[in-house]
Amino acid sequence: MILSASPQHALELLRAMLGNHADFRPGQWDAIESVAIHKKRALVVQRTGWGKSLVYFIATKLLRDQGAGPTLLISPLLSLMRNQIEMASRIGIRAHTIHSANQEEWDLVEMSLKENTCDILLISPERLNNERFLQSVLPGMAGRIGLFVVDEAHCISDWGHDFRPDYRRITRILNMLPKSAPVLGTTATANNRVVADVRSQLGVDLLVLRGTLTRESLRLQNITLANQSERLAWLVENLPKLPGSGIVYCLTVPDTERVTGWLKQKGFSAEAYYADAQDRPALEQAFLNNEVKILVATVALGMGFDKPDIGFVVHFQRPGSVIAYYQQVGRAGRAVERSYGILLSGMEDDEIQDYFIQSAFPSVETMNQILSALAKTNGLAINEILARVNISKSMLDKALRLLEVDGAVGTAYEHRKTIYFRTPNPWQADIERIEHVTQQRRAEQAQMQEYMAHTGCLMEFLQRALDDTHLQPCGRCANCRGKGLPKTVSYEVIVEAEAYLKGISISIEPRHMLPAGIFPDHKRKVPPELLNETGRSLCYYGDAGWGTLVRSGKYEQNHFSDELVEAAARLIGEWKPEPFPVWMTAIPSRRHPELVRRFAERLSTRIGIPFKPVLIRISDAPQQKTMQNSSMQAINVFNTLDVSGEMPNAPVLLMDDILDSGWTLTMAGWLLRSHGCGQVFPFTLAQATAKNS
């Protein structure tokens, strides 16, 4: 029986999903009508929480009732769509997913597609490069896709805040679709530049349905507090004034841990959330259930997370673009009368954003090195490429995806490993595109600096930057009202925060596996008798505790202060490594030959153990911080470091100034233990702050 796709029928479906009193928001029926009735290609640009998932689920139901084939939805957010899929089941939508974590269900999903009992198939963009999906699933669907949905469609665009190379593969599906097949793209964050880029891929006849981006409950405010200790103090003094539960966004993982530890110490219910955090679904559920008041998160808590009663979003540092900021602050105020978006800004913001911009694209030279390494072999696994090319693992992943999309690299599967090989296709870098995107990132950074200093309406600034045509002062932000939360904090709490930063226990965990290529004839697992013990670092480099003293001592004064000697001695006394080291040595440097050695000698005198300079440099090498992956870092150390002179067969404190990759300490410990030393306890003045999420 073919049912009509009428507004009344769609409203009945909406109420079956949300309750008897639900009504369509302005624009929702227009979007449904464009794809379910007029079979158009449409892009819906609406603020977070507007209900874009309702559009494609109801459109799917209407199309299926008309006899159309299943919907294929591409989304990077499958893990965050549990609630939406449950709502869709209330109107009889049979949704299935195919992803790396449910391989045991693939056969059943493929069978449901063949039997036409699957209404919507949800996949990640990475699935478009999966051999089984391309050979077994997609060909059987291609001719009968009833609706093709690209969720978070800004990911298609170089100019979007979250460009993903795998989204480029959707053109393969678009070319397979009948001209009459409807296509729907959805996003909350697309200015005119992004829309134009999406249109170039989804089709020039793309219908753009754009709503206002303002959120009437959201009160914005910007506050500059340069030091992290001041911002930590501000959180303690002002979070109790904010309603309900909320999010504190940080730019790096170490910052999420530091902020969370501080908030917990001050009695707040807070947890850290980032890409590699343990049990992210449990953290999300605890936050949804209000069992956790504050999630301190990186951008890993981003698109698709839906908690309608979030009362505040505070940024501990300034994001890199207006698009990213709007997407994150838009988590607040979806279903509450009053919410707050507070942007704190500090002196490390630009340094972190500069790193993100510089690492956005692999260099052309590096891309060519990867292709050259592959061309000399029949194919290489990831670790084998890293042993040949000085590139980080994350950057290599990005480079290989770009090269795969461009057709210059192919993949095969051997012994449960992905092998990458050079295809016959020529490849040439699109240097102009890379330069344009980099310039745009710089412009976005400057725009956020301008937003931070803006004295007019903050919401109107965001609307204008995102090309929203419904411009008007909001009347709610701190600038419009002429008042807001305090911009200063008490000196006493700042001192407490500084003491907290100075007292953080930062572990140096031993590396248990050697990288590929370091010892080709040996197993990669480090023998237990050659492992370092767990060590300690005094601080994170550059932070408001001891980090600023380490920075100035290394790069301005070429001398570490007595204050750092006392702090290091106090930490070692509190740490009490067991058995306690009976002597001390240090990593030698040819660039700063006296800096670490002089500090280690003063520290050894202070804690009462002798210093012995048994480690020596046997050759010059590039700076360790220029080595981009574990293989290169380990080889760089091992080829230049050796042991000279006698040493006690007793536990040793192994000192360096700044810990980055950890391979200098790992390989130095290997050498010391190989020459008869006892347990090795690493100690550094600082750890470099990782720029990750």
N, C-alpha and C positions, 0 to 999 in steps of 0.2 A: 504494500500500500504506500503510495507516494503522498507525503504530507506537504502542506503549503509552508513556505518560509515567510510567515507574516510577522509584523511587529508584535501582535498579541501572543502568537505562539512563542516567540523569542522571550517575551516578558514572563510567560509561564515557566519557561526553562530557567530563567534567571531566578525566579522566586523559589523554584524547586531546589536551586543550589544555595541560595542565601537566606531564604525565609519569605513569608507571605507579604511582608511590607516593603520588600526591596523594589527599587526602581532603577532604570538605566540612568547612569550619569550622562551629562551632555556629551555627545559624540560617540557613545558606545554603540547605539543602534546604527548610526551612520557607518561605522566601521564594519559591523556585522553585515549590513545590507550590501556594502560595496563588494564583498567577496562571496557571500552566500547567495545573493540574488543576482547582482550584476556581473559576477565572475571577473572582477577587475584585479589588477595588481595595485596594492595599496601599502602605504607606509604610515603607521600610527605613531605619532610623537606626542606622548602624554606623560605627565609627571609620575613619579614612583607612587604606587598605591592606587592609581586611578582605576585599575582593573583590566589591564591588557590581556591577561590570561582568560578572563571571562569572554572576551571577544573571540578568541580562536577556539575555545571549547564549545561555545554556543554555535558559532559558525560551522564547526565540525558536525554537531548534532543536526543542524538544519540541512546541511549538504548530504549527510548520510541518509536522512529521512527522504531526501529526493532521489536516492539511489546512487549517489556519488561514491567513489572509492575512498580509501582511508586518507587521513591527513598525515603528512610527514612533517614533523617539527624538529628544527635544529636549534639547540640551546646549549650554552655552556653551563647551565644551572640545574642539571638534572637532580643533583643531590638536594636542592632547595625547593623542589616542586612537589614534595609529598602532600602538602595540604591542598594544593590546587588540584592534583590528580584525584584526591579523595572527594573534593567538591564536585568534580566532573562526573564521578561515578554515580552521584545522586540523580543525574539525568540520563543514566544508562550508557555513558561513554566508557568504552572498554579501551583503556590506555595501556600500552606496553612500552618498555624501554629496552634498548640494547646498549650495554656499556661493559667496560672491562671487569666490573665487579659482579656481574650476574651471568657469567658464561654458561652456567648450568641451565639457564632459562632460554638460551638462544633457540634451541630446537623447537620449543613450544611456541615462541614468538613467531618463528618462521612458518610454523604450521598454521597459526592463527591468521597470518597474512594470506596464506594460500587458500584458507577456508573462508576468508572475508569476515572473520569475527573480530578483527582488530580495527577499532575506529580511528585511533591515532597512535602513531609510532614516534616516540621521542628519542632522539639520538644527540650525541655531542658532535661538534664540528670535526673532531679528530676521527670519528667513525667513518668519515668520507674518504679516509685514506686506508681503511681496513680492508684487506684482501677478501676476507670471507663476506663482508657486507657488500662490497662492490660486485662480487661474482655470484653470490647466492641470494641476496635480499633485494638489492636495488633494481636489477633487471626485471624481476617479477612485479615490482611496484610501479616502475616508471610510467607505463602506459595508462595507469588507472589511479594516479594520485588525485584525490578529490580537492585537496587544498595543500599548498606548500607554505609553511610558516618558517620565517627566519626570526627567532627571538633574539633580543639584544642586537638588532641589526646594525647598530653603530660599529660593531666589531668588524664589519666588512671594510670600513673606511680607514685609510691611513691616518685620517684626521680625528678619528674617534679616540676616546681616552683609553680604550682597551682593545686596540687592533690585534686581531689574531689571524696569522697566515692561513690557517685551515679554513677560515670563512671564505677564502678565495675559491675554494673548491665547489662552492654552491653553483657556480656557472655550469658545471658538468650536469647537475640536475636540471637547472633551468633550460638547458639546451635539449633535454630529453622530454620536457613537458609539452603537452599539446598547447597550442596558442590560446585555447579557451580555458585552460586551467587557472583558477585564481591563485594569487600569491599574496601573502601578508607578511610585512615586516613590522616589528614592534621595537620601540626604544623609548627611554625616558630622557635621553641626553643626546640631542642632535641639533647643532646649529646649521645654518644654511650650507656651509662648506661640507659638512658630513652628509646632509640630505642629498646634495648634488653628487657626491661620490657614491652613495647608495643607489641613487637613480641610474647612474651609469652602468650598474651591474644588474639591478632588478628590472630595468627597462625604462626607456624615455617617457613612456606613457604612464608612469607611476603616479597614482593619486596620493597626494600627501595630505593627511588629516592631522592637523596640529592643534592642540589645545593650549590654554594658558598654563604656564609653569608655576605661577604663584601658588603658595599654600597659605591659606588664610589664618591658620592657627600658629604659624611659625614666626618667632621673633628672633631676628638675627642681631649679632653683635660681634665686633672685632676688637681684640685686645692684644697689644704688643707687650710681651714680657720676655726679654732676651734670654735670661738664664733659665735652665731647666729647673733649678731649685725654686725660682719665683713661680714658675708654672705649676710645679708640684704643690707649692703652698696655696696657689689660687684654687686648685682643685679641692683641696681639703676645706678651704673656707667657703667655697661657693656651691659645690655639688649638693650639700644639704638643702640649699634654697631652691633647687630645681625639682620639677614634679616627676613622680613616677620613676620608671627605670630608663636607662639610656646607654649610649655608646660613647666611649672616648677613643677617637681614632689617633693612631700613631703611624709614623712613616716607616719605622723599622721594628723588627722583632725584639731586639734588646730593649727598645723603649717600651714596648708593651709589657715586658717582664718587669722593668723598673717601675713603671707607673702602677702596675697591679700590686707589686710588693709594697709600695708606699701606701696605696689606698687600704690594703689589708691591714697594714701596721696601724693605720689610723682608724680602724674599725668599720670600714666599708665592705659591703658584699660585692666583690669584684673578681673577675677571672680574665686571664689573657686568652686571646683568640687570634690565631694566625694559621697560615697554610699547613704547617707541620705540627700544629697543636694536637695533643692526644684527644681522641674522641670528640671531634668537632660536633657531630650530631647531638651528643649528650649536652654539650655546652649550649647549643642552639635551643634545645628543648627546655633546659633549665632557665634560660633567659625568657623564652616564650611563656613559661609557667610562673615567671616572676620569683623563681627560687634564687636567681642571681640578679642583683639590682643593676650592675654595671658590667658590660663587656668592654674590655680594653683591647682594641682590635686593629689589625692592619687592614688593607684593602681586601684581604681574603673574605671579610664580612662585607660583601658588596652587593652587586646586582642580584636581585631575586629574593633576598631575605625579607620576609614580610612579618613584622610584628606591629600591628596597627596602633598600639598604645604607647609607643616610645615617646617619652616626655622631653628628652634632650639629646642632642648630638654635640659633643665638644671635640674640637680638633686640637690635639696637643702641639701639632706643627701645621704649617700651611701646605695644602696639597699643591700639585704642579699645574693645575688648570681649573678654570671655572667649571668646565664640564664635569671633571672628577669631583670637585667640591659640591656642586649641586646634586650629583648622584648620591653622594654620601650623606649630606645634610638632609636630603629628602627622605631619609629613613624616619625622621621625626615628624610628628604631628598629623599622621594619616587619619586617626579617628579620635583625636582628643581636641578639646577646645583651645588649649594653650600649650605650646611647646617652644623649645629654645634651641637655636643653633649658634654656638659660641665658637669663634675661630681665634685660637691663640696662635701667636707667631713668635719665633725666636731666632737666634743668630745662626743656628745650624740648618735652617730651612733651605736656604739657597745651595749650601754645600751638598745636601742630600739630593735636591732636585737636579743639580749639575751632574751628579753621578748617574741618575736615572736617564737624563738626556744623552749623555755620552755613551751609555751602554744600551741605547734603544735599538741600534742596528749593529750587526757584526761589520767590521771594516771590510772594504773590498779586498784588501790584501789577505785578510784572514779567510774570506770566502774562497779565494783562489788557492790558498794553501790547502784548504779542505778538499777541493776538487782535485788538486794535484796529488795529494796523498791517496785519494780513492782511485785515481787513474793508474797509479803504480801497482795496484793490487787487484785481486778478484772481488774485493769487498772487505769492509772493516766494521767491527762492532764499535759502539760508543767509546769504550775504554781504550781501544786500539787507536782510534782517531786522536783521543786526548794525549796519548803518548807520543804522537807525531806533530801535533799542532798546538801552539801555545794559545789556548782559548778556554774559557771557563765552561763547566758543564752546562749551565743554564744558557749561555750564549751559543754553545754548540747546538743545543736543542733548537734554539730559534733559527740558527743558520741552516740546519738541515731541513727544517720545515719550509723555509723560504726557497731553498734549492729544490726540494721535492715539488712544491707548487709550481715552480718555474720549469720543471721537467728535466733538470740537470742531474738529479740524483734519484735513484730508485731503491727499493728495499726488497729483501728476501728474508726468510726465517730459517735459521739453522741452529739446532740444539737449543731451542727455546730462546734464542737471541735474535734480535733484529740486526741484519747485516745491511750496510749501506754501500751502494756501488755507483760508479760514474756511468751515466747513460751516454749514448752517442750525441745527444742534443747539445748544441752550442749554448754557452751561457755568457751573458754580458751584464754587468751591474748597471742598474738604473740609478746612476749617480745623481742625476737631476732630481729624481723623486726623493732620494735620501736627504739631499741638501734642503729641499723644500720642506720636508717633514721636520727636520731638525730646526730650521728657522721658525716653523710654526710652533714647535715646542718652546723655543725661546720666547716667542711672542706671548704664548699662554702663560709662561712664568712671569713675564712683565705685567700681564693683565692681572694676575693674582696679587702682585705687589701693589698695583694700582687699586685693586679692590680693598686691600688691607688698609690703605690710607684714605679711602673714599669717605667724604663727609656727607654725601647725599643719601638717598634711600638705598639700602643695601639690596633689597629684593629687586628693585627696579634695575640696579646695576647688573644683577645676575640675569634678569629677563632680557636686557638689551644685549648682553654678551652671548646669549643663547638664541638670539634672533626671534624672541617671542614678540608678537605684534600687539599683545594686550598690555601695553606699558602704562603703569601709573604708580605713584608712590604708595607703599603698602600701609603707612600709618602705624606700623607695629614695631618696626626694627628700632634699635637703640638710637640710631641717628634721627629717625622720624620723631620719636617721642622725646628726644633730648635727655634721656636717662636710660640706665641699664644696670647691669651687675657691676660691682666695683672693679676698677682697673688697677688698683694697688693692693698689696698684701702686707700683712704685719711682718715686721723684721724678725720677731721671735719664731714664727713658723718657717720663714726662709732659712734661718739658722738650723732648725730641726731638719728641713729637707736636705740641706747641705751635709749635715751629719749622717743622714740616711744614705745619701749617695756615696759618701766616704766609707760607709760601713757595710756596703753590699758585699756579700761573699760570691766571688766569681770563680767558678771551677775551670780548670783546664783538664778536660777528659782525655785519656790516652787514645791514640789511634790504634785500632786492632788489626787493620788491613792495610797492606802496602798497595800503592797504586800500580797499575799495569805498567810494565816496562822498566821498573827500577832494578829488579833482580830477575831477569828472564828465566833463569834456571832454578829458581826457588819458588816455593809456594808463597802466595800473597799474604797469608795470615802471619802476623808477627808472633814469633815464639814467645810464650809467657815469660821466659827468663830474660827477654830483651825488651819487654814492655816498660814504658814509663809508668810511674804511679800517678794518681790524680794530683794535679797541681793547683795553684791559685794565681789570680791576677789581682792587683791592688784596685784597679778601676777600669772603666771604659775610656778609651782615648778621647780627650776633648770634652768630657762631661763636666758638669758644674761641681763635682766633688774634687778628686785629685787629678782628673783628666786635663784640666787647663794647665796645671803645673808641669805635667809630663810633656804636654805639647810645647810649652815655652822653653822647658829645659832642653829638649831635643833639638828644636829648630831655631831658637833665638839665642839661648845662652851657652849652648854646648856644655851644660853642667846641670846635673840634677840636684835639687836643693836638699839641705839637711832636714827640712820638713818631710820630704819624701822618704829619706832614710828612716826617720822615726816612725812614719806611717807604715812602711814596709816591715820594720822590726815588730811593731805592734801586731800587724796582721799575722806574721809568722808565729808570734807567741800565742795568739788566739787559735790559730789553725792547728798547731801542735802535730805536725806530721809524725807518723809512727812507723818505723823507728825514726827518731829525730836525726836529721843529717849531722854528720860529724865533720864535714868539710864542704866547700863551696867552689863552684867554677862558673864561668860565664861564656856566652856565645861571643866569639871574636868578630870584629868588623874592621875592614880596611878603609872604609869611608869615614868612620868615627872611631878610630882605634882606642881612644882613651875613655870615651863617654861611659859605656856600660862597665868597662873594667874598673874604672875609678869608683863608680857607685857600688859595685859588688864588693870591692875591697873595704869600703867604709861600712857597708851593711854587714859584712862578715865580722868586722871588729865589733860592731854594735851588738850582734847576737852571740859573739864569743866562739866562732868556729874559724879555722884557717881558710884562706883563699889560695887556690892553686890553678894557674892558667894553663891547664893541660890541653885545651882545645885550641887548634891553630887553623888559620886559613892557608891552604896550599896553592890557591890560585884565585884570581879575580873572577867574579861572576856578576851577571846582571842583578839588580836589586830584587830581593825576594818578592816585593810587592808588585813587580812587573810580571811575575809568573802567574798565569791565569788558571791553572788547574793542578790537581794533586800530583799527577805524574811529573809535570814540569817543575813544580815546587820541590818535590823530593829529590829529583835528579840534580836540580840546581844546587841544593845543599850538599848532597852526598859527593858530588864531584869536586867540591871546593873545601871540604872540612876534613880534618884528621885529628889524631891524638898524638901528643908528644910528651914524653916524660913519664915518671912514675906517678901512680895515684893510689890512694888507700882503697883496699877492698872493703868499702864501707859506704853507707848511704850518703848521697850528695844532694845539695841544693843547686839546681841548674838554672842560671839566671839569664834573662834577656830583657830588653826594654819594652818592646811592643810585640804582642802576639797577633799574627794575621791568620795564615793558613794552619799553623801548628806543625808544619813539616820540619821547620828548622829544629825545634825542640825534639820532635820524634826521631829524626835521623841522628841528632847529637846524642840523644839517649841511647840509641842503638849502638853507636860507636863506643860510648863510655862503657856500656855493659859488656860489649864484645871484648873489651880490653880489661875485664876483670873488676870493674866497678860494682859497688853494691846498688841498692835501689836508687832510682833517679827521681827526684821530686822537682818538677818544673815550677819556676816562679817568674812572673813578668810584672813590670810596673803597670802595663795597660793591655787591654785587648782592643783591637780595631772594631769599630761598630759595623756590623754587617748591614748592607743596604738591601734587605730583602723583606718579603712579606709573609 
